[in-house]
Amino acid sequence: MFAWEQRKLGEVAEINPSSEIPDNFEYVDLESVVGTEMIAYRRENKKTAPSRAQRLAKKGDIFYQTVRPYQKNNYHFNLTRKDFVFSTGYAQLRPNINGDFLFVYIQLSNFVNEVLNRSTGTSYPAISPSNLIRMKVAIPTNNEQEKIGAFFKQLDSLIALHQRKVKYLISTSVVYL
């Protein structure tokens, strides 16, 4: 076992990088992500899109739900498309460490509980990007990041596959009384 170091989230990821929104794009709102899965998006035009359509996704970005973070509706964007724009209800994290590892880390209950401690509001607790970037994260100092990230990415894929199979089996089964 190797030593891990404490770093601020803002040191291991760029938060909300600025970018130019394309004229037409796929919009991802807070309801579009459930758990770690993007379940929906809609085509929008820059002129008529909601004002919160501001976060242009780049492959590898992590979108952290800043409103009601206890829901853990966060998304690791691994598509190569350049026309996905996320709501400002997400903090956009552009990791400069292993993104798979960071994504697993921000889903941990300890991290989420600390986020909730720094959030404001009771019905809809939310954390500001300026508070989020000061959050501490424990980072392995060697290739453990890659190993941990790869393991949990594979595990998440396996869970998602089994959830889809269960959903399919339930939808196709016939119940006799």
QUIDA-V580960 format. One line per field, one symbol per residue. burial: + if it has 16 or more other C-alpha atoms within 10 Angstrom, else -. A space follows every 10 residues. Layout:
BEGIN
burial: ???
END
This chain:
BEGIN
burial: --------++ +++-++---- +--+++++++ -++--+-+-- +--+------ --++++++-+ ++++++++++ -++++++--- --++++++++ +++++--+++ +++++++--- -+--++--+- ----+++--- -++-+++-++ ---+++-+++ --+------- ---------- -------
END
